[in-house]
Amino acid sequence: MSKTCTARWVFPVSGPPLANGTVTVREDRVEAVLPHGERTPDEDFGNAAIIPGLVNPHTHLDLSGARGLIPPTDPDHFTDWLRGVIAYRRTRTPEQVQADIRDGLAECLRAGTTLIGDIASEGASWEPLAASRVRAVVFRELIGLGGERARQSWVEMVRWQTQQRATATCRPALSPHAPYSVRWALIQAACRGGLPVAIHWLESPGESALIETRSGPFVTFLSDLGIWDTAEPITDAAYTLAHGSLHAPQFLLVHANYQSADVNVRPNTTIVYCPRTHAAFGHPPHPFRDFLARGVRVCLGTDSLASNPDLDILAEARFVRSRYPDFPGDQLLRMVTLSGAEALGWADETGSLDAGKSADFVVVPLPDADAPDSHELLLADHAGERRTMFRGQWRSAP
């Protein structure tokens, strides 16, 4: 049995917006997305938009208890913020970490997120995500700059991977944390592991100094942690990009705040821009428009509650709209739906409203106004509870 829904606007993402269009669902699949008048709706959501399920390809659910506790610094003192994150993590018990993950997940779901990419220390978010009504890619974090720590990290990852098999909604992946925290051999091994890979990439100016000249604040930071080795080779940026994009099925460069957009990358590579976190640290304008102009995929992420006010990925798009009012609204919507699904390897299943795809969509209230471009209504800050369908069923709880 099928059911047809309508609203003021339907945004398929794979095609133009449909005024009073319809979405027909049969079981757990989208059966049809049609213009107004071609089907009689069973349910009318009124002054609202029907959009694909939202995709948040980068967050850290285990830091959800840190909201407001670790104020972002200016870019030149980024390592001071990292010290705060490390200190915070050391205070949390395993039970508290699991509670934080559940809280962050619930916040994502309330926002209408139907696909999450989570960077998970020790893979801790696997069980909550696998049991929830959401799709997820769990990036098991790898840390290890020194040889022995890198080896131990890899052994632990292999053990975790043998225990966590992909399900219908949850897939394992790897995240060698960053060039300053993972030796090149570990990054290389991760990229050859056959799983999606995400790496924090040139998030601060200090990282560029470390990679290019082995100098700057990260030398002090790593020395204070007792892991700086003047003989240890630092990851070569160009080689990492080439190697990662050659071998990993999906390769996510998270942040890339200081990455030149003229870099050559393959189609499996995605830049993940986290707008409100980027702004909180006072970084120069992000080069996301330059990447897009060169044909590089860009999607948006929230990062964690240690640097962001909430985990609402649509709020990230609305923030970008407020900063760049001339940026096309259709591209912004794609960056929080289909582009994110492509980045995480789920685009055949979700990310747009197309016949045959999973029936994942969000009903978003719209302001009582008119606009030349319907995307302006969707991207305007507007309160109201969202309603989410996931795999053909309305979702009311995690």
Secondary structure as GFF3:
##gff-version 3
##sequence-region A 1 398
A	DSSP	beta_strand	2	6	.	.	.	ID=ss1
A	DSSP	beta_strand	9	10	.	.	.	ID=ss2
A	DSSP	beta_strand	18	19	.	.	.	ID=ss3
A	DSSP	beta_strand	22	26	.	.	.	ID=ss4
A	DSSP	beta_strand	29	34	.	.	.	ID=ss5
A	DSSP	beta_strand	43	44	.	.	.	ID=ss6
A	DSSP	beta_strand	48	52	.	.	.	ID=ss7
A	DSSP	beta_strand	54	59	.	.	.	ID=ss8
A	DSSP	three_ten_helix	61	66	.	.	.	ID=ss9
A	DSSP	three_ten_helix	75	77	.	.	.	ID=ss10
A	DSSP	alpha_helix	78	91	.	.	.	ID=ss11
A	DSSP	alpha_helix	94	110	.	.	.	ID=ss12
A	DSSP	beta_strand	113	120	.	.	.	ID=ss13
A	DSSP	three_ten_helix	121	123	.	.	.	ID=ss14
A	DSSP	alpha_helix	126	131	.	.	.	ID=ss15
A	DSSP	beta_strand	135	142	.	.	.	ID=ss16
A	DSSP	alpha_helix	147	163	.	.	.	ID=ss17
A	DSSP	beta_strand	170	176	.	.	.	ID=ss18
A	DSSP	alpha_helix	184	191	.	.	.	ID=ss19
A	DSSP	beta_strand	197	201	.	.	.	ID=ss20
A	DSSP	alpha_helix	205	213	.	.	.	ID=ss21
A	DSSP	alpha_helix	217	224	.	.	.	ID=ss22
A	DSSP	alpha_helix	237	247	.	.	.	ID=ss23
A	DSSP	beta_strand	251	255	.	.	.	ID=ss24
A	DSSP	beta_strand	269	273	.	.	.	ID=ss25
A	DSSP	alpha_helix	275	280	.	.	.	ID=ss26
A	DSSP	alpha_helix	288	293	.	.	.	ID=ss27
A	DSSP	beta_strand	297	300	.	.	.	ID=ss28
A	DSSP	alpha_helix	313	323	.	.	.	ID=ss29
A	DSSP	alpha_helix	329	335	.	.	.	ID=ss30
A	DSSP	alpha_helix	338	344	.	.	.	ID=ss31
A	DSSP	beta_strand	361	365	.	.	.	ID=ss32
A	DSSP	alpha_helix	374	379	.	.	.	ID=ss33
A	DSSP	beta_strand	387	390	.	.	.	ID=ss34
A	DSSP	beta_strand	393	395	.	.	.	ID=ss35
###
